[in-house]
Amino acid sequence: MITVVKRPEPSRAFSLAAPLLAVLATMVFGGLLFALLGKDPLAAIVTIFWEPLFGEFAFFYRPQLLIKGAPLVLIAIGLSLGFKAGIWNIGAEGQYIMGALFGAGAGLAFYPAESIFILPLMVLAGAFGGWIWAMIPAVLKVKFGTNEILVSLMLVYVAEQFLASMSLGLLKNPEGFGFPGSRNLQQYPSAHNAELIAGTGMHWGVVAAMIAVIFAYVLLARHRLGFAIRVTGQAPRAAAFAGVRPARLVLFCLGMSGLLAGLAGMFEVSGPAGQVTIDFNVGYGFTAIIVAFLGRLHPVGILLAGLLMALTYIGGDIAQSKLGLPAAAIQVFQGMLLFFLLAFDLFTNYRLRLGRTEVA
Amino acid sequence: MTDPLLTLSSLTKAYPGVIANSDVSLSIAPGEVHALLGENGAGKSTLVKMIYGLVKPDSGQMQMNGAPFAPSEPRAARLAGVGMVFQHFSLFDAMTVAENIALGMEHAPRLGALSAQISAVSEAYGLPLSPDRIVGDLSAGERQRVEIIRCLLQSPKLLIMDEPTSVLTPQEVEILFKTLRKLSAEGTAILYISHKLEEIRSLCDTATILRLGKVVGECAPRETSARDMAEMMVGKLLQTPTRATHEKGEVLLALSGLSAAAPNSFGMALKDISLELHAGEILGIGGVAGNGQDELLAALSGERPVARGMITYRGTDIGPLGPNARRESGLLAAPEERMGHAAVPDMTLSENAMLTGAIRMGLQEKGFMDWPQATIFAQSVIDQFDVRTSGPAAAARSLSGGNLQKFVIGREIMQGPKVFVVNQPTWGVDASAAASIRQALLDMAARGAALIVISQDLDELMEISDRFAALNEGRLSPPRNAQGLTVEEIGLLMGGAHGMEVAHV
C-alpha cells in the first residue's frame, strides 16, 4: 500500500528538484505522445529544446528567446506577488492590451514630432493603462467584495473589444490604405522600442523584466510589504493579527501586476510587434500564469520558467513547420509541463510511504 | 476480581523519530472506570487509537474477553464493542442531531425510529438532548452528548473518552459524571483520558500514568493526592507559581460598553462589555468556549477594531486603532489558535518572531526587515522559554503544540507589554511548562503590567487571577474578587448547564 504522508518540514531539495523532474517527465510523456502521432519522439524533443539554441538557425531563434521571454517574465512577476497573497489576477491579458493601447496612443499622439521624451512618456502611459485596468477588479473587490478572478477575466474580453475598436477607429493608420491597425511604431524613431544591441533581441522590455525580477526578489525577501504578502497567502488570520490590512494588499498586488502587464504590452507594441492590430495579443497574459507557477512564484524561478516557456514556444513553432506536428500537440506538451510541476510539487510538503508502517 | 474485559500487553508503537508507546500493558475490568493520565505527548492518544483501530501497534497484543483483539479499522473495534468520544467532535452543523447520528451508523434505522431510540437513551442516561435540534445551535456540552449517545446506541462494552470535560461548565461536568457512573454500574468499562487530576480522583477507580510513552505507575486515584499524581506524570517536583502581593495601580485599560457584531454566522457578538483593568492585576475571564472569547481578543488586539470610545488605554481612545498601533503603545495580545493565527505554520521561527516583534523589538528599519536581528530575537525566546526545537530556522509546524505555545507566548512576554491579553495561555502545554508560563504571567503583573487571561481551565484562572469574570453569550459578568469564589458560583457566572431544560421534551 502507498500512503502520502505530510513532511514535518517542507523539503528544500524537492522544491528545487520539482521543476527539473517536471521537465524530464514532460519530455518522456511528451515523447510518447509524439510517438503515438507517428513522429520520431527523440527528433521532436531535440527540435523543441535544442534547435532554437544550438541548431543551424540559432542566430535567428536565440533573440526570439528574449523577445518572447521578457513579456512572460514581466507579467508573471506581477502575478506572482498577488498569487503569493491569495489574490488571483487572471486578467493580465487584458491589462497587457490596455498597456499597449495607452502606450501606443501616447506615442502616436505626438506623431510625427521627434523627442527623447516620447518613449519614456509611453512607458508611463503603458504602465498606467495596465494599472488602471487592474484597479477595476481591485476596487470592486475592496468596496463590494466581488470575486477578482471573474472580474479580471471578464475585463480581458472588454479589453479585446477596445483593441478591435482602436485598431479600426481612433488609432487606425490614416495612411494605411484602409487596412485595420495603427501606424508602425518601428518606423517612428522616437516611439520605437528598438533593439539595444543589434541581433540579441535585447530591448527595453528585457531590461524592465530584469529590474522587475530584482525588485520582486528584494520586496519578498527583505521588505515588510513582501512579508505581509507571504503571511497573507499562508495564514490570513495570522496576517490580520500582524496588522496587515487586506484591502491595501489587494490594491497593491492587483495594481502592481496590472502595471507590469501594461508595461509588457507597451514594450511589445512599440518593439517586436510594432503596431496596434486586432490580433495584437497572443496570450502572454494567460501563459504567464503557467510561468508564475512553473517558477514556484519565486522571482528567480520565474525568470528561468519564462525562458523555458519561450523555448517551448519557439521550439514548438519549429517542430510544427519542420516535423509537421499539430499545434494542439504542442499545446498538450506545454500543458503537461504545468501538470507534472504541480504533481511533483506535492512532494515538497508530502512524501510517499511504501508498504506497512516502519519502526523508527 | 472479575476477568478483565480488555488486556493490553507490551504494546509498542513508534513513529519516525518518536516512540509513542513503549511496552505498555494494562487491563480494564468490566464496569471499571480507568483513567489514562499523562502530559501532552505522553502517548495517551496513540494508545487509545490502537484500541479503537485507528493505529496498528508495531508489536504487542490486545485481548478482549480472553480472545485476541486486533481491530484493523474503527468499524471492527465498534463491532467488538468499543466506543470512543473524541476531543474534537465530528458533527455537521447544518444537520439535526438524529441525522448526524444516522450518518455515523453502519445500518441506520429510519429517522423516526432512530429519534425514538435517541430519546430513550437520552432519558435513560440523564443526557438531555432533543433529536430534532440543529447541531449548529447546540452548546459544546450538548454536542458532546450527541457523540456520547452515538456511542451508547451501539451498547459498547468499553467507552473511551478523550478529555471530555475541557469544553464543559462545572454543572455539565456533573451531568456527564452521573452518566458515566451509571454506565459503569451497568458494567460498561470506561477508559477516561484527562490531565485534570481532581476529576480523575472523583470519578475513576484506577489510573495508569504514562510518561514519554511508558507506563510509569498505577494508582488508586481516590487514595492518591493530586500532587503525587502530577509529580508521577511530570517526573519531577512541581513548582507552584508564587506571587508577590501588590497594590492596585492606576487604570491602564478601560472598556466601556464594548459591543461588536459577530464576525460570521458561527461567531458571537460582543454585548456591552465594561471593565477597568489596573496596573499589576490579572483579570481572569472564564466561560465555555464559543461565548465570545475569540471575538473579545480580536477587539482588544486590534484585529477587529471597534467604535470610538469603547476602549481606552492609558487615557487614550484606541478603539479604531489596528494591531500595530496598539503594539507600539504596549498593548499586546496572544490568540488561542497558534497554528495559522498566532503563528504561520510554514514559516520559520525567525519569521514568526518578526510577525509580531517587528515594531517593539526594532526588527525593521524604513520598512526593511532585519532578519539577523529577528533570528537573535527568536533564539532568545527559544532560550528563555525552553522551546524544544532545532533552532530559529525550524518551521513553526515542526514544533509540538506545547512548544509552539511556549514560543508564541514567550514572543509577546519578551516584548515587555504594559497590557497583555492572552487566550488559553497553557492550552496543550505540559504541566511543568504550564507552570512556568503561569509564573511568567504572574511576574509580569508583579512588574506592573496588567493582564487579561482568558481560559477554559478554571483551576488555572483561580491560581493566577486577582479578579474573575465570565463570558456568556458575548456578555461579561461583573468581575469579582477571585479569592473565595466557589466552583458553584463560577459555574453560575458561566451560565450554568446549557440546555438542561430539554430533558423532558
Boltz contact constraints between the chains, C-beta under 6 A:
constraints:
  - contact:
      token1: [A, 8]
      token2: [B, 398]
      max_distance: 6.0
  - contact:
      token1: [A, 9]
      token2: [B, 395]
      max_distance: 6.0
  - contact:
      token1: [A, 9]
      token2: [B, 398]
      max_distance: 6.0
  - contact:
      token1: [A, 222]
      token2: [B, 368]
      max_distance: 6.0
  - contact:
      token1: [A, 222]
      token2: [B, 369]
      max_distance: 6.0
  - contact:
      token1: [A, 223]
      token2: [B, 367]
      max_distance: 6.0
  - contact:
      token1: [A, 223]
      token2: [B, 368]
      max_distance: 6.0
  - contact:
      token1: [A, 224]
      token2: [B, 364]
      max_distance: 6.0
  - contact:
      token1: [A, 224]
      token2: [B, 367]
      max_distance: 6.0
  - contact:
      token1: [A, 231]
      token2: [B, 344]
      max_distance: 6.0
  - contact:
      token1: [A, 234]
      token2: [B, 344]
      max_distance: 6.0
  - contact:
      token1: [A, 234]
      token2: [B, 346]
      max_distance: 6.0
  - contact:
      token1: [A, 235]
      token2: [B, 340]
      max_distance: 6.0
  - contact:
      token1: [A, 235]
      token2: [B, 344]
      max_distance: 6.0
  - contact:
      token1: [A, 237]
      token2: [B, 340]
      max_distance: 6.0
  - contact:
      token1: [A, 237]
      token2: [B, 341]
      max_distance: 6.0
  - contact:
      token1: [A, 238]
      token2: [B, 340]
      max_distance: 6.0
  - contact:
      token1: [A, 238]
      token2: [B, 341]
      max_distance: 6.0
  - contact:
      token1: [A, 238]
      token2: [B, 344]
      max_distance: 6.0
  - contact:
      token1: [A, 240]
      token2: [B, 303]
      max_distance: 6.0
  - contact:
      token1: [A, 241]
      token2: [B, 303]
      max_distance: 6.0
  - contact:
      token1: [A, 241]
      token2: [B, 341]
      max_distance: 6.0
  - contact:
      token1: [A, 242]
      token2: [B, 355]
      max_distance: 6.0
  - contact:
      token1: [A, 243]
      token2: [B, 322]
      max_distance: 6.0
  - contact:
      token1: [A, 243]
      token2: [B, 323]
      max_distance: 6.0
  - contact:
      token1: [A, 243]
      token2: [B, 324]
      max_distance: 6.0
  - contact:
      token1: [A, 359]
      token2: [B, 14]
      max_distance: 6.0
  - contact:
      token1: [A, 359]
      token2: [B, 58]
      max_distance: 6.0
  - contact:
      token1: [A, 360]
      token2: [B, 14]
      max_distance: 6.0
  - contact:
      token1: [A, 360]
      token2: [B, 16]
      max_distance: 6.0
  - contact:
      token1: [A, 360]
      token2: [B, 17]
      max_distance: 6.0
